[in-house]
């Protein structure tokens, strides 16, 4: 009981964390996409329309939504509910093909308790299945996957069949076997592409962060 009391007291005395523009923070924006909840990062099917609700950890004053094709900004400081609904219709031939992820920044102008989100989209048909071991969790994904983990930690991805991998020099990837790979999370975003003999593809996006934001409880 004494240990619990000391722990609660130490948490109550945590200082408010000021956002440092030079630090890559873990994403923790609460999102509901087509009725399903996500925290920070999400992988969803590339449909013709998505209904998305954003609810940040802090106050919501400005929302910035960016893809490979668009940048939408919304002032939301008059929104008392601190949520924002957004209907996303990918532009055919640009946003519904290749690697066109959505990045979301939710800004809190008073306390700096900003929140960040990331959404990856996978092809609606076909795709290569993968088992990802990311930050202590194992997930089985088709066509696309995202792994967010602290910089320097070891992660793995495995397939049921032998695959070939393509990646950038700045995003090292070690082959353990014909079907399994290992890597350490690097700072920022890395994209690894895998393909099997039948040309089925899987895109694996790695997001390496430096710190977790300490949130101020209202």
C-alpha positions as CSV (number, residue, x, y, z in Angstrom):
1,X,0.0,0.0,0.0
2,X,2.9,2.4,0.9
3,X,4.5,1.7,-2.5
4,X,1.2,2.5,-4.3
5,X,0.8,5.7,-2.4
6,X,4.4,6.8,-3.2
7,X,3.8,6.0,-6.9
8,X,0.5,8.0,-7.0
9,X,2.2,11.0,-5.3
10,X,5.1,10.9,-7.8
11,X,2.7,10.9,-10.7
12,X,0.8,13.8,-9.3
13,X,4.0,15.8,-9.1
14,X,5.0,15.2,-12.7
15,X,5.9,18.5,-14.4
16,X,4.0,19.6,-17.5
17,X,6.0,18.5,-20.5
18,X,6.8,21.3,-23.1
19,X,6.8,20.1,-26.7
20,X,10.3,20.2,-28.3
21,X,10.1,20.7,-32.1
22,X,13.4,18.7,-32.4
23,X,12.0,15.6,-30.7
24,X,10.0,12.8,-32.5
25,X,7.2,11.9,-30.1
26,X,5.1,8.7,-30.1
27,X,1.8,9.2,-31.8
28,X,-1.3,9.0,-29.5
29,X,-4.1,10.8,-31.3
30,X,-7.4,9.0,-30.7
31,X,-9.2,8.2,-34.0
32,X,-12.4,6.4,-35.0
33,X,-12.2,5.2,-38.6
34,X,-15.4,3.8,-40.1
35,X,-16.7,3.0,-36.6
36,X,-13.5,1.3,-35.3
37,X,-11.3,2.9,-32.7
38,X,-7.5,3.4,-33.0
39,X,-4.8,5.1,-31.0
40,X,-1.9,6.9,-32.7
41,X,-1.5,4.7,-35.8
42,X,-3.9,2.7,-38.0
43,X,-4.0,0.4,-41.1
44,X,-7.3,0.3,-42.9
45,X,-8.7,-0.8,-46.3
46,X,-8.4,1.7,-49.1
47,X,-12.1,2.4,-49.6
48,X,-13.8,5.0,-51.7
49,X,-14.7,7.0,-48.6
50,X,-13.8,7.0,-44.9
51,X,-15.6,8.7,-42.0
52,X,-13.0,9.6,-39.4
53,X,-13.4,11.2,-36.0
54,X,-10.3,12.7,-34.3
55,X,-10.2,13.3,-30.5
56,X,-6.8,14.5,-29.3
57,X,-5.3,14.1,-25.8
58,X,-5.1,17.9,-25.3
59,X,-7.3,20.7,-26.5
60,X,-8.1,20.9,-30.3
61,X,-7.4,24.3,-31.7
62,X,-5.9,23.5,-35.1
63,X,-6.1,20.3,-37.1
64,X,-3.7,19.6,-40.0
65,X,-4.4,16.6,-42.3
66,X,-1.8,15.7,-45.0
67,X,-1.5,13.0,-47.6
68,X,0.7,12.6,-50.7
69,X,-1.8,14.8,-52.6
70,X,-3.6,17.2,-50.2
71,X,-3.1,19.3,-47.1
72,X,-6.3,20.3,-45.2
73,X,-6.3,22.7,-42.2
74,X,-9.1,23.4,-39.8
75,X,-9.4,25.9,-37.0
76,X,-11.4,24.1,-34.3
77,X,-10.9,26.3,-31.2
78,X,-14.6,27.0,-31.1
79,X,-15.4,23.3,-31.0
80,X,-16.4,22.6,-27.3
81,X,-16.6,18.9,-27.8
82,X,-12.9,18.7,-28.7
83,X,-13.6,16.2,-31.5
84,X,-13.5,16.7,-35.2
85,X,-15.3,14.7,-37.9
86,X,-13.7,14.3,-41.3
87,X,-14.9,12.6,-44.5
88,X,-12.0,11.4,-46.6
89,X,-12.6,10.5,-50.2
90,X,-9.3,9.5,-51.9
91,X,-8.7,11.0,-55.3
92,X,-8.7,8.1,-57.8
93,X,-5.3,7.4,-59.4
94,X,-3.4,9.4,-56.8
95,X,-4.5,8.8,-53.2
96,X,-5.8,5.2,-53.7
97,X,-2.7,3.7,-55.2
98,X,0.9,3.2,-54.0
99,X,2.0,4.5,-50.7
100,X,-0.2,7.6,-49.8
101,X,-0.5,7.7,-46.1
102,X,-2.4,10.2,-44.0
103,X,-0.6,12.2,-41.3
104,X,-2.6,14.1,-38.8
105,X,-1.4,16.9,-36.4
106,X,-3.7,18.2,-33.7
107,X,-2.4,21.4,-32.1
108,X,-3.2,22.7,-28.6
109,X,-2.2,26.4,-28.6
110,X,-2.6,27.0,-24.9
111,X,-0.7,24.1,-23.2
112,X,1.2,22.6,-26.1
113,X,-0.4,19.2,-25.5
114,X,-0.3,18.4,-29.2
115,X,-1.3,15.0,-30.6
116,X,-0.2,13.2,-33.7
117,X,-1.7,10.4,-35.9
118,X,-0.8,8.2,-38.8
119,X,-3.1,6.2,-41.1
120,X,-1.9,3.7,-43.7
121,X,-4.1,2.3,-46.4
122,X,-4.0,-1.2,-48.0
123,X,-5.2,-2.5,-51.3
124,X,-8.8,-3.8,-51.2
125,X,-7.8,-7.0,-53.1
126,X,-4.9,-9.4,-52.9
127,X,-1.8,-8.6,-50.9
128,X,0.9,-10.6,-49.0
129,X,0.2,-11.7,-45.5
130,X,2.8,-10.9,-42.8
131,X,3.2,-11.6,-39.0
132,X,4.7,-8.5,-37.3
133,X,6.4,-8.6,-33.9
134,X,6.3,-4.9,-32.9
135,X,6.8,-3.4,-29.5
136,X,5.8,-6.5,-27.7
137,X,2.7,-7.3,-29.8
138,X,2.2,-9.8,-32.6
139,X,-0.2,-9.0,-35.4
140,X,-1.2,-10.7,-38.6
141,X,-1.7,-8.2,-41.4
142,X,-2.5,-8.4,-45.1
143,X,-0.9,-6.1,-47.7
144,X,0.2,-3.4,-45.3
145,X,1.3,-3.0,-41.7
146,X,2.7,-0.3,-39.4
147,X,5.1,-0.7,-36.5
148,X,5.7,2.2,-34.1
149,X,8.4,1.6,-31.6
150,X,11.1,3.5,-29.7
151,X,14.3,4.2,-31.7
152,X,16.8,1.4,-31.4
153,X,14.5,-1.4,-30.3
154,X,14.5,-4.7,-32.2
155,X,11.5,-5.7,-34.2
156,X,10.6,-8.5,-36.6
157,X,8.4,-9.3,-39.6
158,X,7.8,-12.8,-41.0
159,X,6.0,-14.4,-44.0
160,X,4.6,-17.8,-44.8
161,X,6.6,-17.9,-48.1
162,X,10.1,-16.7,-49.2
163,X,10.1,-13.0,-50.2
164,X,12.3,-10.3,-51.6
165,X,12.8,-7.1,-49.8
166,X,13.4,-3.5,-50.9
167,X,14.3,-0.7,-48.6
168,X,16.5,2.4,-48.3
169,X,20.1,2.4,-47.0
170,X,19.0,4.6,-44.1
171,X,16.5,1.9,-43.0
172,X,18.6,-1.3,-42.4
173,X,16.9,-4.6,-42.6
174,X,18.5,-8.0,-41.7
175,X,17.3,-11.2,-43.3
176,X,17.2,-14.0,-40.7
177,X,15.8,-16.7,-43.1
178,X,14.1,-16.7,-46.5
179,X,10.8,-15.7,-44.8
180,X,11.9,-13.6,-41.8
181,X,13.5,-10.3,-41.2
182,X,14.8,-8.3,-38.2
183,X,15.5,-4.6,-37.8
184,X,16.1,-1.9,-35.2
185,X,13.6,1.1,-35.3
186,X,15.3,4.2,-36.7
187,X,14.2,7.7,-36.0
188,X,11.2,8.8,-38.2
189,X,9.6,6.8,-40.9
190,X,11.0,3.9,-42.9
191,X,9.2,2.0,-45.7
192,X,10.1,-1.7,-46.4
193,X,8.5,-3.4,-49.4
194,X,8.2,-7.2,-49.7
195,X,7.1,-9.3,-52.7
196,X,6.8,-13.0,-53.2
197,X,7.3,-15.1,-56.4
198,X,3.7,-14.5,-57.4
199,X,4.2,-10.7,-57.2
200,X,2.0,-10.3,-54.1
201,X,3.2,-7.2,-52.2
202,X,3.3,-6.1,-48.6
203,X,4.3,-2.6,-47.4
204,X,5.7,-2.4,-43.9
205,X,6.0,1.1,-42.4
206,X,8.2,1.6,-39.4
207,X,7.8,4.7,-37.2
208,X,10.6,5.2,-34.7
209,X,10.1,7.7,-31.9
210,X,12.3,9.2,-29.2
211,X,9.9,10.1,-26.3
212,X,6.4,9.7,-25.1
213,X,4.6,12.9,-24.2
214,X,3.6,13.4,-20.5
215,X,0.0,14.5,-20.6
216,X,-1.5,17.1,-18.2
217,X,-4.8,15.8,-16.7
218,X,-7.5,18.5,-16.6
